Amino acid sequence: MRAATYRAPAAAGDKQAGECAVYFFGTGQGGGVQANIDRWIGQFQQPDGKPSKHAAKIKKMSVHGLNVTTVDVSGTYAGMGGPMAPSHTAEAGYRLLGAIVEAPQGAVFFKFTGPAKTVAANQGNFEKMIESLKK
């Protein structure tokens, strides 16, 4: 279930804003950390045709005692798929910053997507938000 949505204004030269969606499904819900990271990476295509998993940067860390896995991937963003997802035109030059926080009552998913320059301009804000989390 989407718990919050944040908009980041488009950076100079970008035509679209960025969006940070926060999801919480409850204890034991929402799927495993690696499955979600793999799904997010799979929403991107690389210009050279190589798998996006080779271009993605994945990091594990602890934030105030919470296990956090982050992902950073760029390329052509195909968006979320599935029968319930709205149709989405693939967007070249996009970037995703994601974080999955293993919280006591269940995982919290942060997914920030948008044009690469817009995401880069707001990366510090995204990182501060993740670093501010507490049990």
C-alpha positions in Angstrom: 0.0 0.0 0.0 1.4 3.4 -0.9 1.8 5.4 2.3 3.2 8.6 0.8 4.2 10.3 -2.4 6.7 13.1 -2.7 7.4 15.2 -5.8 10.8 16.6 -6.7 10.7 19.5 -9.2 12.3 19.0 -12.5 15.9 20.1 -12.8 16.9 22.6 -15.4 16.5 21.0 -18.8 14.3 18.1 -17.6 10.6 18.1 -18.7 9.3 15.9 -15.9 9.4 16.0 -12.1 10.8 13.2 -10.0 8.6 11.1 -7.7 9.5 9.3 -4.4 6.9 6.8 -3.5 6.9 5.2 0.0 5.2 1.8 0.4 4.3 -0.2 3.6 2.4 -3.5 3.3 2.6 -4.8 6.9 4.4 -7.5 8.8 5.7 -10.2 6.4 4.1 -8.5 3.4 5.6 -6.9 0.3 8.0 -9.6 -0.7 11.7 -10.1 0.2 14.4 -7.5 -0.1 16.3 -9.1 -2.9 13.2 -9.9 -4.9 12.1 -6.2 -4.8 15.6 -5.0 -5.6 15.7 -7.4 -8.6 12.3 -6.2 -9.7 13.2 -2.5 -9.6 16.4 -3.2 -11.5 14.5 -5.2 -14.1 12.3 -2.1 -14.8 15.4 -0.6 -16.5 17.0 -1.3 -19.9 20.5 -0.4 -20.7 21.4 1.3 -24.0 24.1 -1.4 -24.8 21.6 -4.2 -24.2 23.4 -5.6 -21.2 21.4 -6.5 -18.2 20.7 -3.7 -15.8 21.9 -5.8 -12.8 25.5 -5.2 -14.1 24.9 -1.4 -14.0 23.1 -1.2 -10.7 24.8 -0.2 -7.5 23.5 -2.1 -4.4 24.6 -1.2 -0.9 23.7 -2.7 2.5 24.0 -0.5 5.6 22.6 0.1 9.1 20.7 3.3 9.9 20.0 3.7 13.6 19.8 -0.1 14.1 17.7 -0.7 11.0 19.0 -2.8 8.1 18.7 -0.9 4.9 19.4 -2.0 1.3 19.8 0.7 -1.3 19.9 0.5 -5.1 20.9 3.1 -7.7 20.2 2.3 -11.4 19.9 4.4 -14.5 18.8 3.7 -18.1 15.5 3.5 -19.9 12.8 3.1 -17.3 9.9 0.9 -18.3 8.0 1.4 -15.1 6.0 -1.0 -13.1 4.3 -3.9 -14.9 1.4 -6.1 -14.1 -2.3 -6.2 -14.7 -3.1 -3.5 -12.1 -0.3 -1.1 -13.2 -1.3 1.8 -15.5 0.2 1.8 -18.9 3.6 3.6 -19.0 5.8 4.7 -21.9 9.4 3.8 -21.5 11.5 6.8 -20.6 15.2 7.1 -21.6 17.6 8.9 -19.3 15.9 7.9 -16.1 17.3 7.0 -12.7 16.0 5.1 -9.7 17.2 5.5 -6.1 15.6 2.9 -3.9 15.8 1.9 -0.3 14.3 -1.0 1.5 14.2 -0.6 5.3 13.7 -3.7 7.4 11.6 -2.2 10.2 10.2 -4.0 13.2 6.6 -4.1 11.9 7.6 -4.9 8.3 9.7 -3.5 5.4 9.3 0.0 4.2 10.0 0.7 0.6 11.3 4.0 -0.8 11.4 4.3 -4.6 12.6 7.6 -6.1 12.4 7.8 -9.9 12.7 10.5 -12.5 14.9 12.0 -15.1 18.6 11.4 -14.2 19.4 15.1 -13.6 16.4 15.6 -11.4 17.2 12.6 -9.3 20.8 13.6 -9.0 19.8 17.1 -7.9 17.7 15.6 -5.1 19.9 12.7 -4.2 21.1 14.4 -1.0 17.6 15.0 0.1 16.7 11.3 -0.5 19.8 10.2 1.5 19.0 12.5 4.4 15.5 11.1 4.5 16.8 7.6 4.7 19.5 8.5 7.3 16.8 10.2 9.5 14.8 6.9 10.0 14.6 5.5 13.5 13.0 2.4 15.1 
